[in-house]
Amino acid sequence: MLNNKNIVIGIAGSGGDGVISAGEILVNAASSEGLFVFMLKSFGAQIRGGESSVRVRISDLPVQTQGDRIDILVVLSWSNFMRFKAEMQLEERLVIVSDSDDPMPDDEVPLTETQREFWYKVPFGKLAEEHTGSRLAKNIVMLGAITELFSLPKEALQKSIKKTFRNKGDEVIASNFKAIRAGEDFVKEQIVKIDPLRLDYEPRPPRLVMQGNEAIALGAIYAGLDFYAGYPITPSTEIMEWIARYLPQKEGVSLQMEDELASINAVLGASFAGKKAMTATSGPGISLMNEGIGLASMAELPAVIVNVQRGGPSTGLPTKTEQADLMQAIWGSHGDSPRVVIAPCDVEDCFDCTVLAFYISEKYQLPVIILSDQFIGHRKESINPESIGGGASGFRKVYRRDTPSEEDLKDYRRYKITENGVSPMSYPGIKGGEYLGSGIEHNEKGDPRGDVATHAKMTEKRWKKLDHFKEEFQFERFYGPQDAKLGVIAWGSTKGAVKEAVNKANAMGMSVSAMIPQLILPFLVEPFKEFIRNKNRVIIPEMSYVGQFRRYLRGFVRFGRYGVKVIPFTKAGGAPFMVEEILNKIIEEWKDMEARR
């Protein structure tokens, strides 16, 4: 047998096959044994039914991505697998486990003869009905079968089942245990293993597994969130659901509003009242919120807005990922509307970025947009438990806005001109601190003014804030040797594939470095200039067909002045970058550079 310390399992079926729940049970089992995990789920855009799939990467070593190609393909429904065939890249030496009651249509499924060599057929539905009285348990039968076939953690799987169904009673748990054993026994008695694949690992202490949307919600509560208002929209809804469950335990308020317009305005009302407030949505919702975000800029109201990007435009691809809301986040408001845009790179970073967003928003009294995406928001991955809830790493500063002193209240000027653009903020109930917080231009007291001199002075005040806070933090990540002649610049969820590709390229003898900015707006020019100073070429991979990030960079960094050739590497959203895509691009450019020496 081949001892394999890293396997990627792909499971595809219909919406009622329990594919997603099976993946989560498997991830929880593996992480409880100390294994590193990464789960990417995918499903159709319809509300009920349809297709669903998961990709689960299990490794004895840390992982950064979902894994390029699937080692084990588990099919509960071939017709639904066909809907994911473009997303489920398969290894040439593949192992297939399928439901024997669902034959593959030979003329439709594109599998090579090599990929068909290792193929096990198990009657998942029939076994479930025989042992539990319901075909609905076929996903659990399947887990039992693949656990036996590939030496996955058995006892941990049972514990994960027990934890998953603990609220449904002992009878349901016992029934699922029967389903597990049915799958295991069928493999033992009916199947002769002919493939070389099995998971080899050393058990370790359990690892924490979290979804990106959950990490954002937890980060908000850690930062002192008082009020949340939102409207359900894929792929951000889990943030609202998590906060609605736990924020009341912290004496906070969570409201589901009738739409995104109501959500942003409720958040601004709560902020005006002195509360830390937040909302979350996706691209279409941000479009509706843009005027409210502009009001937050004008009235200098702290507000945190999360955009979990999805494929667009319009309704687009609600359940797929993309990085094409960048310009919307940066410039999506009429007038010169100051805001901060932060982009998390992975699940752990979602927590840190949310705490940072509240710190900046409260201290500098402006809107902060967290630009996540479906790839981060819906995926689960192993994280360092010490990084959540106040460990040694990551951003942990909690800040609550400055309020006026007794001296300030003698002649309170809410929008007083200050060196850093920040003026003490009152809220209803503070005697002497009454002011008008409207969206019309105003003087230092908040009284409406329409003259150009006041507008110029107050616009400068509002934008001055961005020149101060950016000096407080380090917002970039760097990988690879600093003196490398070939560079990669990416942002957001593309980080994992870039980091892994750069590490592989350097291990192959190339010299490549990468830069991943966390702060998108305001743009910090100097770190980029320093990074490209000795580069010959820079590759810019992004999930935006028109290359929004590259166009944005060119507005600040004159690559040609440094003799740097920019290599665009764009793709339409839907599927995240694979490591091999970026690695192949690095190899291509490296070979061309070497040939031109």
KOLGUKE-288681 format. One record per residue (C-alpha): residue number from 1; residue in one letter; x, y, z. Coordinates in steps of 0.5 Angstrom, whole numbers, plus 500, padded with zeros to 3 digits. Each point is the difference from the previous one (the first is absolute). Layout:
N
[atom NUM,'A',[X,Y,Z]];
...
! end
This chain:
597
[atom 1,'M',[500,500,500]];
[atom 2,'L',[502,507,499]];
[atom 3,'N',[500,504,506]];
[atom 4,'N',[497,507,498]];
[atom 5,'K',[501,506,505]];
[atom 6,'N',[495,504,495]];
[atom 7,'I',[494,499,497]];
[atom 8,'V',[494,503,496]];
[atom 9,'I',[493,498,500]];
[atom 10,'G',[495,502,496]];
[atom 11,'I',[493,498,501]];
[atom 12,'A',[494,502,495]];
[atom 13,'G',[492,499,501]];
[atom 14,'S',[494,503,500]];
[atom 15,'G',[497,505,505]];
[atom 16,'G',[497,495,504]];
[atom 17,'D',[506,495,500]];
[atom 18,'G',[503,503,506]];
[atom 19,'V',[506,502,497]];
[atom 20,'I',[502,506,504]];
[atom 21,'S',[498,497,506]];
[atom 22,'A',[504,494,499]];
[atom 23,'G',[506,504,498]];
[atom 24,'E',[500,504,506]];
[atom 25,'I',[499,494,505]];
[atom 26,'L',[507,497,496]];
[atom 27,'V',[503,507,501]];
[atom 28,'N',[498,500,508]];
[atom 29,'A',[503,493,500]];
[atom 30,'A',[506,501,497]];
[atom 31,'S',[502,506,504]];
[atom 32,'S',[498,497,507]];
[atom 33,'E',[506,495,498]];
[atom 34,'G',[505,506,499]];
[atom 35,'L',[500,500,492]];
[atom 36,'F',[500,506,496]];
[atom 37,'V',[493,501,496]];
[atom 38,'F',[498,505,495]];
[atom 39,'M',[492,499,497]];
[atom 40,'L',[497,504,494]];
[atom 41,'K',[493,499,499]];
[atom 42,'S',[496,501,494]];
[atom 43,'F',[493,500,498]];
[atom 44,'G',[495,503,495]];
[atom 45,'A',[496,507,501]];
[atom 46,'Q',[493,497,501]];
[atom 47,'I',[497,500,507]];
[atom 48,'R',[498,493,500]];
[atom 49,'G',[503,494,497]];
[atom 50,'G',[505,500,494]];
[atom 51,'E',[507,497,500]];
[atom 52,'S',[505,501,506]];
[atom 53,'S',[508,498,501]];
[atom 54,'V',[505,500,505]];
[atom 55,'R',[508,500,499]];
[atom 56,'V',[503,498,506]];
[atom 57,'R',[508,500,501]];
[atom 58,'I',[503,496,506]];
[atom 59,'S',[507,501,501]];
[atom 60,'D',[505,498,506]];
[atom 61,'L',[504,507,498]];
[atom 62,'P',[497,507,500]];
[atom 63,'V',[496,501,493]];
[atom 64,'Q',[499,507,497]];
[atom 65,'T',[495,498,495]];
[atom 66,'Q',[494,495,498]];
[atom 67,'G',[505,496,496]];
[atom 68,'D',[501,500,492]];
[atom 69,'R',[497,493,498]];
[atom 70,'I',[496,495,503]];
[atom 71,'D',[503,494,503]];
[atom 72,'I',[493,496,502]];
[atom 73,'L',[494,502,496]];
[atom 74,'V',[493,498,504]];
[atom 75,'V',[494,500,495]];
[atom 76,'L',[493,499,503]];
[atom 77,'S',[497,503,494]];
[atom 78,'W',[503,500,493]];
[atom 79,'S',[496,505,497]];
[atom 80,'N',[501,505,505]];
[atom 81,'F',[508,499,500]];
[atom 82,'M',[499,502,492]];
[atom 83,'R',[498,507,503]];
[atom 84,'F',[507,500,504]];
[atom 85,'K',[504,497,495]];
[atom 86,'A',[504,507,498]];
[atom 87,'E',[501,501,508]];
[atom 88,'M',[502,493,502]];
[atom 89,'Q',[507,499,496]];
[atom 90,'L',[502,493,501]];
[atom 91,'E',[507,496,501]];
[atom 92,'E',[502,496,494]];
[atom 93,'R',[501,494,505]];
[atom 94,'L',[493,501,503]];
[atom 95,'V',[496,495,505]];
[atom 96,'I',[492,501,499]];
[atom 97,'V',[495,497,505]];
[atom 98,'S',[493,501,497]];
[atom 99,'D',[493,497,502]];
[atom 100,'S',[499,494,496]];
[atom 101,'D',[492,502,499]];
[atom 102,'D',[502,506,496]];
[atom 103,'P',[504,498,494]];
[atom 104,'M',[504,504,496]];
[atom 105,'P',[498,502,494]];
[atom 106,'D',[506,498,496]];
[atom 107,'D',[499,505,494]];
[atom 108,'E',[500,506,504]];
[atom 109,'V',[505,500,506]];
[atom 110,'P',[507,502,498]];
[atom 111,'L',[504,495,503]];
[atom 112,'T',[507,496,497]];
[atom 113,'E',[501,493,500]];
[atom 114,'T',[505,501,506]];
[atom 115,'Q',[495,504,504]];
[atom 116,'R',[496,494,500]];
[atom 117,'E',[505,495,502]];
[atom 118,'F',[498,501,507]];
[atom 119,'W',[493,500,501]];
[atom 120,'Y',[496,497,506]];
[atom 121,'K',[492,500,500]];
[atom 122,'V',[496,500,506]];
[atom 123,'P',[492,500,501]];
[atom 124,'F',[500,506,504]];
[atom 125,'G',[493,501,500]];
[atom 126,'K',[498,492,500]];
[atom 127,'L',[504,499,506]];
[atom 128,'A',[497,506,504]];
[atom 129,'E',[493,498,499]];
[atom 130,'E',[502,493,502]];
[atom 131,'H',[504,502,507]];
[atom 132,'T',[496,506,502]];
[atom 133,'G',[493,500,496]];
[atom 134,'S',[502,506,496]];
[atom 135,'R',[504,502,494]];
[atom 136,'L',[501,507,503]];
[atom 137,'A',[506,497,504]];
[atom 138,'K',[504,498,493]];
[atom 139,'N',[505,505,501]];
[atom 140,'I',[502,497,507]];
[atom 141,'V',[500,493,497]];
[atom 142,'M',[505,504,495]];
[atom 143,'L',[504,503,506]];
[atom 144,'G',[501,493,503]];
[atom 145,'A',[502,497,493]];
[atom 146,'I',[505,505,498]];
[atom 147,'T',[503,500,507]];
[atom 148,'E',[501,492,500]];
[atom 149,'L',[503,501,493]];
[atom 150,'F',[505,505,501]];
[atom 151,'S',[502,499,508]];
[atom 152,'L',[496,507,502]];
[atom 153,'P',[500,501,507]];
[atom 154,'K',[494,495,502]];
[atom 155,'E',[499,502,508]];
[atom 156,'A',[500,507,498]];
[atom 157,'L',[495,499,495]];
[atom 158,'Q',[495,497,505]];
[atom 159,'K',[502,506,505]];
[atom 160,'S',[498,505,494]];
[atom 161,'I',[494,496,499]];
[atom 162,'K',[498,500,507]];
[atom 163,'K',[501,508,501]];
[atom 164,'T',[497,502,493]];
[atom 165,'F',[493,496,502]];
[atom 166,'R',[501,501,508]];
[atom 167,'N',[493,505,500]];
[atom 168,'K',[496,494,496]];
[atom 169,'G',[500,495,505]];
[atom 170,'D',[504,493,502]];
[atom 171,'E',[495,497,495]];
[atom 172,'V',[503,504,494]];
[atom 173,'I',[507,499,502]];
[atom 174,'A',[499,493,500]];
[atom 175,'S',[497,499,494]];
[atom 176,'N',[506,504,497]];
[atom 177,'F',[505,496,503]];
[atom 178,'K',[496,494,496]];
[atom 179,'A',[501,503,494]];
[atom 180,'I',[508,501,501]];
[atom 181,'R',[500,493,502]];
[atom 182,'A',[496,498,494]];
[atom 183,'G',[505,504,495]];
[atom 184,'E',[506,497,504]];
[atom 185,'D',[498,493,500]];
[atom 186,'F',[498,500,492]];
[atom 187,'V',[507,502,499]];
[atom 188,'K',[503,495,504]];
[atom 189,'E',[496,494,497]];
[atom 190,'Q',[498,502,493]];
[atom 191,'I',[506,504,498]];
[atom 192,'V',[508,498,498]];
[atom 193,'K',[504,507,501]];
[atom 194,'I',[504,500,494]];
[atom 195,'D',[502,508,500]];
[atom 196,'P',[506,502,504]];
[atom 197,'L',[497,506,503]];
[atom 198,'R',[500,500,508]];
[atom 199,'L',[500,506,505]];
[atom 200,'D',[506,499,504]];
[atom 201,'Y',[501,505,506]];
[atom 202,'E',[502,501,508]];
[atom 203,'P',[494,502,504]];
[atom 204,'R',[501,507,504]];
[atom 205,'P',[496,504,504]];
[atom 206,'P',[494,503,497]];
[atom 207,'R',[500,506,495]];
[atom 208,'L',[495,505,500]];
[atom 209,'V',[496,500,493]];
[atom 210,'M',[496,507,498]];
[atom 211,'Q',[496,503,494]];
[atom 212,'G',[502,507,498]];
[atom 213,'N',[493,503,501]];
[atom 214,'E',[501,497,507]];
[atom 215,'A',[506,503,501]];
[atom 216,'I',[498,507,498]];
[atom 217,'A',[494,499,505]];
[atom 218,'L',[504,498,506]];
[atom 219,'G',[505,505,498]];
[atom 220,'A',[494,506,500]];
[atom 221,'I',[498,497,507]];
[atom 222,'Y',[507,500,503]];
[atom 223,'A',[501,507,497]];
[atom 224,'G',[494,502,505]];
[atom 225,'L',[494,500,494]];
[atom 226,'D',[494,503,503]];
[atom 227,'F',[495,500,495]];
[atom 228,'Y',[499,496,493]];
[atom 229,'A',[495,501,494]];
[atom 230,'G',[500,496,494]];
[atom 231,'Y',[496,497,495]];
[atom 232,'P',[501,493,497]];
[atom 233,'I',[505,499,494]];
[atom 234,'T',[504,495,498]];
[atom 235,'P',[506,499,501]];
[atom 236,'S',[500,504,506]];
[atom 237,'T',[494,498,504]];
[atom 238,'E',[504,495,505]];
[atom 239,'I',[502,507,503]];
[atom 240,'M',[494,502,502]];
[atom 241,'E',[497,493,502]];
[atom 242,'W',[506,500,505]];
[atom 243,'I',[500,507,503]];
[atom 244,'A',[492,499,501]];
[atom 245,'R',[502,494,504]];
[atom 246,'Y',[505,502,504]];
[atom 247,'L',[500,508,501]];
[atom 248,'P',[494,500,504]];
[atom 249,'Q',[504,496,505]];
[atom 250,'K',[505,506,501]];
[atom 251,'E',[493,505,500]];
[atom 252,'G',[501,502,493]];
[atom 253,'V',[494,501,495]];
[atom 254,'S',[500,496,493]];
[atom 255,'L',[494,502,495]];
[atom 256,'Q',[498,497,494]];
[atom 257,'M',[498,506,496]];
[atom 258,'E',[496,500,493]];
[atom 259,'D',[505,502,496]];
[atom 260,'E',[507,502,499]];
[atom 261,'L',[498,508,500]];
[atom 262,'A',[497,499,507]];
[atom 263,'S',[506,496,502]];
[atom 264,'I',[505,505,499]];
[atom 265,'N',[496,506,503]];
[atom 266,'A',[498,496,506]];
[atom 267,'V',[508,499,501]];
[atom 268,'L',[501,507,499]];
[atom 269,'G',[494,502,505]];
[atom 270,'A',[503,495,505]];
[atom 271,'S',[507,503,499]];
[atom 272,'F',[497,507,501]];
[atom 273,'A',[498,498,507]];
[atom 274,'G',[507,498,502]];
[atom 275,'K',[499,492,498]];
[atom 276,'K',[505,496,497]];
[atom 277,'A',[496,498,493]];
[atom 278,'M',[501,496,494]];
[atom 279,'T',[497,496,494]];
[atom 280,'A',[502,495,495]];
[atom 281,'T',[498,499,493]];
[atom 282,'S',[502,498,493]];
[atom 283,'G',[501,504,494]];
[atom 284,'P',[493,502,498]];
[atom 285,'G',[499,502,507]];
[atom 286,'I',[506,504,500]];
[atom 287,'S',[497,504,494]];
[atom 288,'L',[493,502,504]];
[atom 289,'M',[505,502,506]];
[atom 290,'N',[504,505,497]];
[atom 291,'E',[496,506,501]];
[atom 292,'G',[500,498,507]];
[atom 293,'I',[508,499,500]];
[atom 294,'G',[500,507,498]];
[atom 295,'L',[496,502,505]];
[atom 296,'A',[505,497,505]];
[atom 297,'S',[506,503,497]];
[atom 298,'M',[496,507,500]];
[atom 299,'A',[497,500,507]];
[atom 300,'E',[507,496,503]];
[atom 301,'L',[496,494,503]];
[atom 302,'P',[504,494,501]];
[atom 303,'A',[497,494,497]];
[atom 304,'V',[503,493,497]];
[atom 305,'I',[497,497,494]];
[atom 306,'V',[502,493,498]];
[atom 307,'N',[500,498,492]];
[atom 308,'V',[500,493,499]];
[atom 309,'Q',[501,500,493]];
[atom 310,'R',[497,496,495]];
[atom 311,'G',[500,499,492]];
[atom 312,'G',[497,506,497]];
[atom 313,'P',[497,505,497]];
[atom 314,'S',[493,500,502]];
[atom 315,'T',[497,494,503]];
[atom 316,'G',[506,496,497]];
[atom 317,'L',[503,494,503]];
[atom 318,'P',[497,500,507]];
[atom 319,'T',[504,494,503]];
[atom 320,'K',[507,501,496]];
[atom 321,'T',[506,504,502]];
[atom 322,'E',[503,506,496]];
[atom 323,'Q',[504,506,502]];
[atom 324,'A',[496,505,495]];
[atom 325,'D',[497,505,505]];
[atom 326,'L',[507,504,502]];
[atom 327,'M',[498,506,496]];
[atom 328,'Q',[493,500,503]];
[atom 329,'A',[503,500,507]];
[atom 330,'I',[505,505,499]];
[atom 331,'W',[496,505,496]];
[atom 332,'G',[493,498,500]];
[atom 333,'S',[497,506,503]];
[atom 334,'H',[499,507,497]];
[atom 335,'G',[505,506,502]];
[atom 336,'D',[506,499,503]];
[atom 337,'S',[498,495,505]];
[atom 338,'P',[506,498,505]];
[atom 339,'R',[499,493,503]];
[atom 340,'V',[505,494,501]];
[atom 341,'V',[500,493,496]];
[atom 342,'I',[504,494,504]];
[atom 343,'A',[500,493,496]];
[atom 344,'P',[501,494,504]];
[atom 345,'C',[504,495,497]];
[atom 346,'D',[498,493,504]];
[atom 347,'V',[495,498,506]];
[atom 348,'E',[505,502,505]];
[atom 349,'D',[501,507,497]];
[atom 350,'C',[492,501,500]];
[atom 351,'F',[500,500,507]];
[atom 352,'D',[506,505,501]];
[atom 353,'C',[498,505,494]];
[atom 354,'T',[493,500,503]];
[atom 355,'V',[503,503,507]];
[atom 356,'L',[505,504,496]];
[atom 357,'A',[494,503,496]];
[atom 358,'F',[496,502,507]];
[atom 359,'Y',[506,503,503]];
[atom 360,'I',[501,504,493]];
[atom 361,'S',[493,502,500]];
[atom 362,'E',[499,502,507]];
[atom 363,'K',[507,504,501]];
[atom 364,'Y',[499,504,493]];
[atom 365,'Q',[493,500,500]];
[atom 366,'L',[498,498,493]];
[atom 367,'P',[498,494,496]];
[atom 368,'V',[504,494,499]];
[atom 369,'I',[499,494,495]];
[atom 370,'I',[502,493,501]];
[atom 371,'L',[501,497,493]];
[atom 372,'S',[499,493,501]];
[atom 373,'D',[498,495,495]];
[atom 374,'Q',[496,493,499]];
[atom 375,'F',[506,496,500]];
[atom 376,'I',[502,503,507]];
[atom 377,'G',[493,501,502]];
[atom 378,'H',[498,493,499]];
[atom 379,'R',[506,495,501]];
[atom 380,'K',[502,497,506]];
[atom 381,'E',[508,499,502]];
[atom 382,'S',[504,499,506]];
[atom 383,'I',[502,506,504]];
[atom 384,'N',[505,501,506]];
[atom 385,'P',[495,500,506]];
[atom 386,'E',[505,505,504]];
[atom 387,'S',[498,505,494]];
[atom 388,'I',[493,500,502]];
[atom 389,'G',[498,504,506]];
[atom 390,'G',[506,503,502]];
[atom 391,'G',[507,497,498]];
[atom 392,'A',[507,502,499]];
[atom 393,'S',[499,501,492]];
[atom 394,'G',[495,504,496]];
[atom 395,'F',[496,507,502]];
[atom 396,'R',[497,500,506]];
[atom 397,'K',[499,508,502]];
[atom 398,'V',[493,502,502]];
[atom 399,'Y',[498,507,500]];
[atom 400,'R',[494,504,501]];
[atom 401,'R',[499,507,497]];
[atom 402,'D',[503,506,504]];
[atom 403,'T',[494,504,503]];
[atom 404,'P',[500,508,502]];
[atom 405,'S',[503,502,506]];
[atom 406,'E',[497,505,505]];
[atom 407,'E',[504,506,497]];
[atom 408,'D',[498,497,493]];
[atom 409,'L',[493,501,502]];
[atom 410,'K',[500,507,502]];
[atom 411,'D',[500,502,493]];
[atom 412,'Y',[499,493,496]];
[atom 413,'R',[502,500,493]];
[atom 414,'R',[499,493,498]];
[atom 415,'Y',[504,501,493]];
[atom 416,'K',[505,504,503]];
[atom 417,'I',[507,500,496]];
[atom 418,'T',[505,496,503]];
[atom 419,'E',[507,498,498]];
[atom 420,'N',[498,493,498]];
[atom 421,'G',[493,502,498]];
[atom 422,'V',[497,496,506]];
[atom 423,'S',[495,504,504]];
[atom 424,'P',[497,498,507]];
[atom 425,'M',[493,496,498]];
[atom 426,'S',[494,501,505]];
[atom 427,'Y',[494,496,500]];
[atom 428,'P',[493,501,502]];
[atom 429,'G',[500,501,508]];
[atom 430,'I',[506,504,501]];
[atom 431,'K',[498,507,502]];
[atom 432,'G',[503,505,496]];
[atom 433,'G',[502,495,495]];
[atom 434,'E',[494,501,495]];
[atom 435,'Y',[501,501,493]];
[atom 436,'L',[497,499,493]];
[atom 437,'G',[503,494,496]];
[atom 438,'S',[498,501,493]];
[atom 439,'G',[502,498,493]];
[atom 440,'I',[500,507,498]];
[atom 441,'E',[507,504,500]];
[atom 442,'H',[501,504,507]];
[atom 443,'N',[504,504,504]];
[atom 444,'E',[504,498,506]];
[atom 445,'K',[494,500,505]];
[atom 446,'G',[496,496,495]];
[atom 447,'D',[496,506,497]];
[atom 448,'P',[498,499,493]];
[atom 449,'R',[504,504,495]];
[atom 450,'G',[501,500,492]];
[atom 451,'D',[506,505,499]];
[atom 452,'V',[506,497,496]];
[atom 453,'A',[505,502,506]];
[atom 454,'T',[496,496,505]];
[atom 455,'H',[500,494,496]];
[atom 456,'A',[507,501,498]];
[atom 457,'K',[502,500,507]];
[atom 458,'M',[496,494,503]];
[atom 459,'T',[502,496,494]];
[atom 460,'E',[507,501,502]];
[atom 461,'K',[498,498,507]];
[atom 462,'R',[497,494,498]];
[atom 463,'W',[505,497,496]];
[atom 464,'K',[506,502,504]];
[atom 465,'K',[498,494,505]];
[atom 466,'L',[503,496,495]];
[atom 467,'D',[507,503,500]];
[atom 468,'H',[500,498,507]];
[atom 469,'F',[498,493,502]];
[atom 470,'K',[504,497,494]];
[atom 471,'E',[506,501,504]];
[atom 472,'E',[498,496,506]];
[atom 473,'F',[500,493,497]];
[atom 474,'Q',[504,495,495]];
[atom 475,'F',[495,498,495]];
[atom 476,'E',[504,496,495]];
[atom 477,'R',[502,492,500]];
[atom 478,'F',[506,498,496]];
[atom 479,'Y',[502,493,498]];
[atom 480,'G',[507,498,497]];
[atom 481,'P',[507,504,499]];
[atom 482,'Q',[500,507,500]];
[atom 483,'D',[505,501,495]];
[atom 484,'A',[496,495,495]];
[atom 485,'K',[499,503,493]];
[atom 486,'L',[493,497,499]];
[atom 487,'G',[495,502,504]];
[atom 488,'V',[492,499,501]];
[atom 489,'I',[495,505,503]];
[atom 490,'A',[493,497,502]];
[atom 491,'W',[495,502,505]];
[atom 492,'G',[495,497,504]];
[atom 493,'S',[498,492,499]];
[atom 494,'T',[505,499,495]];
[atom 495,'K',[506,500,505]];
[atom 496,'G',[499,493,501]];
[atom 497,'A',[502,498,493]];
[atom 498,'V',[505,505,499]];
[atom 499,'K',[504,498,507]];
[atom 500,'E',[500,493,498]];
[atom 501,'A',[502,501,493]];
[atom 502,'V',[506,505,502]];
[atom 503,'N',[502,495,505]];
[atom 504,'K',[500,494,495]];
[atom 505,'A',[504,505,495]];
[atom 506,'N',[505,502,505]];
[atom 507,'A',[501,492,501]];
[atom 508,'M',[501,499,493]];
[atom 509,'G',[506,505,500]];
[atom 510,'M',[496,506,497]];
[atom 511,'S',[501,506,504]];
[atom 512,'V',[493,503,501]];
[atom 513,'S',[496,505,505]];
[atom 514,'A',[493,502,502]];
[atom 515,'M',[497,506,503]];
[atom 516,'I',[492,499,502]];
[atom 517,'P',[498,507,503]];
[atom 518,'Q',[494,500,505]];
[atom 519,'L',[498,507,500]];
[atom 520,'I',[498,502,493]];
[atom 521,'L',[497,507,502]];
[atom 522,'P',[504,505,501]];
[atom 523,'F',[505,497,496]];
[atom 524,'L',[507,500,503]];
[atom 525,'V',[505,501,494]];
[atom 526,'E',[507,499,504]];
[atom 527,'P',[499,493,501]];
[atom 528,'F',[498,499,493]];
[atom 529,'K',[506,504,497]];
[atom 530,'E',[505,496,505]];
[atom 531,'F',[497,493,498]];
[atom 532,'I',[501,502,492]];
[atom 533,'R',[507,504,501]];
[atom 534,'N',[504,494,498]];
[atom 535,'K',[495,496,496]];
[atom 536,'N',[500,499,492]];
[atom 537,'R',[493,497,500]];
[atom 538,'V',[494,500,504]];
[atom 539,'I',[494,495,499]];
[atom 540,'I',[493,503,503]];
[atom 541,'P',[495,494,500]];
[atom 542,'E',[493,502,502]];
[atom 543,'M',[493,497,499]];
[atom 544,'S',[498,506,496]];
[atom 545,'Y',[499,499,492]];
[atom 546,'V',[502,507,499]];
[atom 547,'G',[506,501,505]];
[atom 548,'Q',[497,505,505]];
[atom 549,'F',[505,499,505]];
[atom 550,'R',[506,501,495]];
[atom 551,'R',[496,506,497]];
[atom 552,'Y',[500,503,507]];
[atom 553,'L',[507,499,502]];
[atom 554,'R',[502,503,493]];
[atom 555,'G',[497,507,503]];
[atom 556,'F',[505,500,506]];
[atom 557,'V',[506,496,498]];
[atom 558,'R',[504,502,493]];
[atom 559,'F',[503,493,499]];
[atom 560,'G',[503,502,493]];
[atom 561,'R',[504,505,504]];
[atom 562,'Y',[504,495,504]];
[atom 563,'G',[500,496,493]];
[atom 564,'V',[495,494,503]];
[atom 565,'K',[496,497,495]];
[atom 566,'V',[493,498,502]];
[atom 567,'I',[497,493,499]];
[atom 568,'P',[492,500,500]];
[atom 569,'F',[498,494,502]];
[atom 570,'T',[492,500,501]];
[atom 571,'K',[494,495,500]];
[atom 572,'A',[493,501,500]];
[atom 573,'G',[497,498,507]];
[atom 574,'G',[497,494,502]];
[atom 575,'A',[506,495,502]];
[atom 576,'P',[505,503,504]];
[atom 577,'F',[508,499,497]];
[atom 578,'M',[503,493,500]];
[atom 579,'V',[507,500,503]];
[atom 580,'E',[503,497,493]];
[atom 581,'E',[496,506,496]];
[atom 582,'I',[505,505,504]];
[atom 583,'L',[506,495,500]];
[atom 584,'N',[499,499,493]];
[atom 585,'K',[500,508,498]];
[atom 586,'I',[506,501,505]];
[atom 587,'I',[504,494,496]];
[atom 588,'E',[498,503,493]];
[atom 589,'E',[502,507,502]];
[atom 590,'W',[507,498,504]];
[atom 591,'K',[502,496,494]];
[atom 592,'D',[499,506,495]];
[atom 593,'M',[504,504,505]];
[atom 594,'E',[505,495,500]];
[atom 595,'A',[500,500,492]];
[atom 596,'R',[501,507,499]];
[atom 597,'R',[506,501,505]];
! end
